[in-house]
Amino acid sequence: MSIDITPPVLLFDFDGTISLGHGPVLVYARRIAEKSGHPSIVDDAEARLRSGDVGKARDGYHLVRTLAAELNVPEETCQEAYMASRENLADTGIRAPEGLSEFLASYPGRAILATNSPEIGLDAALRTLDLKESFDSIFTRVGKPQGLTRLLSTALAETNPTTIVSFGDIWEFDLAPVAAMGGRTVLVDSPFADSPGANPTWRVQRVTDILPELTASL
């Protein structure tokens, strides 16, 4: 009996997964501060990110939006600030997990990027991360979590979900939809709030920690 050693399809999130560092979030905070006239948002965001006192925020952007909401900054202002903050994403000090670019360059299977982020600034950011040529497909504005379920059922419908390994830092958004369809999941640890219902296949400090195990039989 032959053993199936088909390489798994690797499905990556962007912010907090393959793009690391608080730089983009702090730029977002500065843009909100400029538009709203509340400079304290920047200081508060920096202090909380530095101390790890992030409350129930699921990521840095959620933390900043929470701080803005406490000052009654309109959601429209936050959205405008977010789009402005992504224009120069490549220049915010982002970095990729060490070794990821080299791994994906030689990986024999498919690698897919699926993010809620907009297209703006992404191309240059991937170049900065040395990941511009790393993905077979890139999907932006996915609208996770529901949008990820739709993506799995449409654009990736011909991919057996049990062959997918999804990487992300937010269980509900990046991983739960894949797990629900039988795929495997890798939850990247972060200083932000974890879901009490999180049940990933693996937990790691960074995405590259699990790659040797995933490819040992290839």
C-alpha positions as CSV (number, residue, x, y, z in Angstrom):
1,M,0.0,0.0,0.0
2,S,1.4,3.4,-1.0
3,I,1.6,6.2,1.4
4,D,0.4,9.6,0.3
5,I,3.2,12.1,0.7
6,T,1.6,14.9,-1.2
7,P,2.8,18.2,0.3
8,P,0.2,20.0,2.3
9,V,-1.3,23.2,1.1
10,L,0.1,26.0,3.4
11,L,-2.4,28.8,4.0
12,F,-0.9,31.9,5.7
13,D,-2.4,34.9,7.4
14,F,-0.4,38.2,7.0
15,D,-0.3,40.5,10.0
16,G,1.1,38.9,13.1
17,T,1.8,35.7,11.2
18,I,4.3,36.3,8.4
19,S,4.6,40.1,9.0
20,L,5.9,40.7,12.5
21,G,6.4,43.9,14.6
22,H,4.3,46.6,16.1
23,G,5.3,49.3,13.6
24,P,2.2,49.1,11.5
25,V,-0.1,49.4,14.5
26,L,1.8,52.4,15.9
27,V,1.5,54.1,12.5
28,Y,-2.2,53.4,12.6
29,A,-2.4,55.0,16.1
30,R,-0.5,58.0,14.8
31,R,-2.9,58.5,11.9
32,I,-5.9,58.3,14.2
33,A,-4.3,60.8,16.5
34,E,-3.6,63.2,13.6
35,K,-7.2,62.9,12.3
36,S,-8.9,63.0,15.7
37,G,-6.7,65.4,17.7
38,H,-6.1,62.8,20.4
39,P,-2.3,62.4,20.7
40,S,-2.7,60.3,23.8
41,I,-3.8,57.3,21.7
42,V,-0.2,56.9,20.5
43,D,1.3,57.0,24.0
44,D,-1.3,54.7,25.3
45,A,-0.8,52.2,22.5
46,E,3.0,52.2,22.9
47,A,2.7,51.7,26.6
48,R,0.3,48.8,26.4
49,L,2.1,47.1,23.7
50,R,5.4,47.4,25.6
51,S,3.9,46.2,28.9
52,G,1.6,43.5,27.4
53,D,-1.4,45.0,29.1
54,V,-3.7,44.6,26.1
55,G,-6.9,43.5,27.9
56,K,-9.2,41.6,25.6
57,A,-7.8,42.9,22.3
58,R,-7.3,40.2,19.7
59,D,-4.5,42.1,18.0
60,G,-2.8,45.5,17.9
61,Y,-5.3,47.0,15.5
62,H,-8.1,46.0,17.8
63,L,-6.3,47.5,20.8
64,V,-5.9,50.8,19.0
65,R,-9.5,50.9,17.9
66,T,-10.5,50.2,21.5
67,L,-8.5,53.1,22.7
68,A,-10.0,55.3,20.0
69,A,-13.5,54.2,20.9
70,E,-12.9,55.2,24.6
71,L,-12.3,58.7,23.3
72,N,-15.4,58.6,21.0
73,V,-13.4,58.7,17.8
74,P,-15.8,57.8,15.0
75,E,-15.3,54.4,13.2
76,E,-15.1,56.3,9.9
77,T,-12.1,58.2,11.2
78,C,-10.5,54.9,12.3
79,Q,-11.1,53.4,8.9
80,E,-9.6,56.3,7.1
81,A,-6.6,56.2,9.4
82,Y,-6.2,52.5,8.8
83,M,-6.1,52.9,5.0
84,A,-3.6,55.8,5.3
85,S,-1.4,53.7,7.6
86,R,-1.1,50.9,5.1
87,E,0.2,53.0,2.3
88,N,3.8,52.8,3.5
89,L,3.5,49.5,5.2
90,A,6.9,48.4,3.9
91,D,8.6,51.3,5.8
92,T,7.2,50.5,9.3
93,G,9.9,48.1,10.4
94,I,8.1,44.8,9.6
95,R,10.0,41.6,9.4
96,A,9.3,38.0,8.4
97,P,9.9,35.0,10.6
98,E,13.6,34.0,10.1
99,G,14.0,31.3,7.5
100,L,10.5,31.6,6.0
101,S,11.5,33.0,2.7
102,E,14.1,30.3,2.2
103,F,11.7,27.5,3.1
104,L,9.0,28.7,0.8
105,A,11.4,29.1,-2.1
106,S,12.1,25.4,-2.0
107,Y,8.8,24.1,-0.8
108,P,7.3,21.6,-3.3
109,G,3.7,22.2,-2.5
110,R,1.4,25.2,-2.7
111,A,1.6,28.3,-0.5
112,I,-1.3,30.7,-0.3
113,L,-1.7,34.0,1.4
114,A,-5.2,35.0,2.6
115,T,-5.6,38.2,4.6
116,N,-8.2,40.7,5.6
117,S,-5.8,43.5,4.7
118,P,-6.4,45.6,1.6
119,E,-4.2,45.5,-1.5
120,I,-2.7,48.9,-0.7
121,G,0.9,48.6,0.4
122,L,1.0,44.8,0.3
123,D,3.1,44.4,-2.7
124,A,5.9,46.5,-1.4
125,A,5.6,45.0,2.1
126,L,6.0,41.5,0.6
127,R,9.2,42.7,-1.1
128,T,10.5,44.1,2.1
129,L,9.8,40.7,3.8
130,D,11.5,38.9,0.9
131,L,8.2,37.0,0.3
132,K,7.1,38.6,-3.0
133,E,7.6,35.4,-5.0
134,S,6.7,33.0,-2.2
135,F,2.9,32.5,-2.8
136,D,1.1,30.7,-5.5
137,S,-2.1,32.7,-4.8
138,I,-2.8,35.9,-2.8
139,F,-6.3,36.8,-1.5
140,T,-6.9,40.2,0.1
141,R,-9.9,41.7,1.8
142,V,-11.0,38.1,2.6
143,G,-13.4,39.2,5.4
144,K,-12.5,36.5,7.9
145,P,-13.9,34.5,9.5
146,Q,-16.9,34.1,7.2
147,G,-14.9,35.2,4.2
148,L,-12.4,32.4,4.8
149,T,-15.1,29.8,4.8
150,R,-16.4,31.3,1.5
151,L,-12.9,31.2,0.1
152,L,-12.5,27.5,1.0
153,S,-15.8,26.8,-0.7
154,T,-15.1,28.8,-3.9
155,A,-11.6,29.7,-5.0
156,L,-10.1,26.7,-3.1
157,A,-13.1,24.4,-3.7
158,E,-10.9,21.9,-5.6
159,T,-8.5,21.7,-2.7
160,N,-9.2,18.9,-0.3
161,P,-9.5,20.8,3.0
162,T,-7.9,17.9,4.9
163,T,-4.6,18.7,3.0
164,I,-4.6,22.3,4.2
165,V,-2.4,23.6,7.0
166,S,-3.5,27.1,8.1
167,F,-1.2,29.4,10.0
168,G,-2.5,32.4,11.9
169,D,-2.5,34.4,15.2
170,I,-6.2,34.7,15.7
171,W,-8.1,31.4,16.2
172,E,-11.6,32.6,15.2
173,F,-10.4,34.4,12.1
174,D,-7.5,32.5,10.7
175,L,-7.9,28.9,11.9
176,A,-11.4,27.9,13.1
177,P,-12.9,27.9,9.5
178,V,-10.2,25.6,8.3
179,A,-10.5,23.3,11.4
180,A,-14.3,23.1,10.8
181,M,-13.6,21.7,7.4
182,G,-11.1,19.1,8.5
183,G,-7.9,21.0,8.0
184,R,-4.9,21.3,10.4
185,T,-4.1,24.5,12.1
186,V,-1.1,26.3,13.5
187,L,-1.8,29.0,16.1
188,V,1.1,31.5,16.4
189,D,1.4,32.7,20.0
190,S,0.9,36.4,20.6
191,P,0.6,38.8,23.6
192,F,-3.1,39.3,22.7
193,A,-6.2,37.6,24.0
194,D,-6.6,34.0,23.1
195,S,-10.0,32.5,22.4
196,P,-11.1,30.1,25.1
197,G,-12.4,27.8,22.4
198,A,-9.0,27.6,20.5
199,N,-8.1,24.1,19.7
200,P,-5.3,24.2,17.1
201,T,-3.3,21.2,15.9
202,W,-0.1,23.0,16.9
203,R,0.8,26.1,18.9
204,V,4.1,27.7,18.0
205,Q,6.1,30.9,18.8
206,R,6.6,31.5,15.1
207,V,5.4,29.8,11.9
208,T,8.8,28.4,11.0
209,D,8.9,26.3,14.2
210,I,6.6,23.7,12.8
211,L,7.9,23.6,9.2
212,P,10.5,20.8,9.7
213,E,7.8,18.5,11.2
214,L,5.4,19.2,8.4
215,T,7.9,18.4,5.7
216,A,9.9,15.6,7.4
217,S,8.3,12.9,5.1
218,L,8.5,14.8,1.9
